[in-house]
Amino acid sequence: MKLHVLVDDPEIAARAVEQGATVVQLRIKGASTEELVERGRPFTELAALFVVNDDVDAAVALGAEGVHLGQSDPGAERAREAGLLLGLSASSVEEAVEAERSGASYVGAGPVWATPSKLDAAPPLGLDGLAAICARVRVPVVAIGGVDASNAAECIRAGAAGVAVIRAAADARAIVEAIDAAL
């Protein structure tokens, strides 16, 4: 759970895994299940936990270990039935508690800071909001939103089990080093 990279490019994913990424999440917003399956095949070869964003059917078809769903995404029950690791997003303590109650294997908490990667994101939690979520749930919390090598350690010190990055995926080695220094 240490470093999730959310990517759509298999080369960037492979480089991130070589540099220490532990989870690769295939994220192609607006893609059909068929497109996700087609573009996701190279990701199944990587030596990291493979998670598909937003699409349980694609995760099952690809043989992924998990799926990550947002608050409004359907499929949590189907994911559990299929034996998938289930990540659920939360932008508040209440949403995190509900995600855990709903069977989440981990909670993606954020955005911690403002991020251009998700324009419809909730207001930033900040480190205090992240720490409050970490204190209230027993499942691992993965911080997301504006996370990079300069602030990943702060997320770990706030209680997160790991961090997730989109824009900083190419900087995986520096992020892993920052996380390791905080542990």
N, C-alpha and C positions, 0 to 999 in steps of 0.2 A: 504493500500500500504506500510505500515511501514516496514514489514519484510517478504520477499519472501524466502521460502526454496525450493530449487530445489532438489527433492529426487526421489528415485525409491523404497524405502522401507516404507510400510505403518506404521510400528512401529516407525521409526524415525520421520515420518511426524506427527503422533499422539503426540509424545513427544514434538516436536517443537511447535505444536499448543497449547498444555498445558502450554508451557513456553512463549507464546505470539506471535508466528508467525501468521500473518494475511492473508497470501497467501501461498498456497501449490501448487507448480508446479511439475507435474509428468514429470520427465525427464529420458527417457530410450533411449539413442542414438542407432539408428539402428533397433529399434523394429518395427514390422509391426503394422498396425492399429489394427488388431485382438488381438495381444499380449498386446498392450497398453490398449485396452478395458478390456481385462481379468484381467490384473494386476492393472488396475486403479479403479476397483469397490470399494475396501475398502476406497479409498480416497474420494469418494462421501459422506461418512458418517461424515467427519470431520467438525468441526465448524470453517471453514476458507473458504475464496474465493478459488475455485479450478480451476486451469489453467492447460492445457495440452501443453506440449512443441512440437512444430513442426508439429502437425497433427490435422487439422481441423475436419476431419471425426471422429477421436477418441474423440475429445472434444464434438462433437455433440452427438455421440452415448452414451457417459457417462453422458450427461446432465451437463457438466462442465460450469462454468460461463464464462470462457475465454480460449484463446489460445495465446501462445507466438510464434512468428515466427522470424526467422533470416532474414538477408538481402536477401538471395537467396531462402528462402522457399516460395513455392506457397501457395495460399489460402487466402490472405488478403480479397479479395472481397467476397469470400464464407463465411468467418468468419463474416464479417459485415452483409451479407444477413441473416445469421443464428442468428443474434443478440448477438453474442459473444463479450465480452470484448476483445479488440485486443491489445496485446503487440507486439511491433516491436523493434528489436535490432538496435543499432546505435553505431558506433565507431568514429564518427566525428560530428561536428555541421551540416554539409551538410546532412548527413544521418538522423540525428535527425529531421531536418526541413522537409525533404522528408517524413519521417515516419509520422509526424504530418499531413502533407498535404494529406497523403494516408489514413488517418482516424484512426491512432493509438489512443487508449484510454490512453496508457502510452508508454514511451520509456525506454527500457532497455539499459542504457549507459555503455559501457565498452569495454575492461577491464579497470578499473581504475588503477589497479596494475597488475603485471604479475601473472598468475595463471596456475597451472598444470592441472586444470580441463578442459581446452579447449586449446589443443595444437596448433590449427590453428587460434587462436585469433589474432586480429590486435595488433599493438604495444600499450602499455599502454597509457591511456589518461592523467593520473595523476589528481590531484585535480583541476588544472587550466583548463584542458580540460573538466572535468566534470562540473565545474562552467560555462564554456562557453556554453555548451549544455543547462544547466538549464536556462540560461539567454535568450536563443533564442527560446524556445518552451513554449507553454502555458499548454500542457498536463503534468501530473506528470512524473518525471524522477526517475527511479530506478537504483541505481548504482550497478554494478556487476563486479567481477573480483578481486580476492585477498582481498575481504572484510571479516573482522572478528570483534570480539569485540574490538580489539585494535584500529581500524580505522573507524568503522561505523559512529561514531559521526562526524568525519571530512567530510564524504560524505554528511551528513545532513547539516552541516554548509556551504558546498559548494553549497547548493541549492536543493539537491535531496530530493524527498518526502519519499524515502525509500531505502532499500538496499536489494540485493538478494545474497544468499549464497548457496554454494554447500557443500564444505568441512566443513564449520562451522555450519551446520544445527543442530548438536547435542548440540551446545552452544547457542541456541536461547535465553535463559533467559538473558545471559550476553550481547548479542547484543541488545535486546530490552531495557535493562537498559542503555546502552551507547547511543542509539538513544533518549530515553526519556530525558537523561541528556543534550542532545544537543538542544532539542526543547524549 
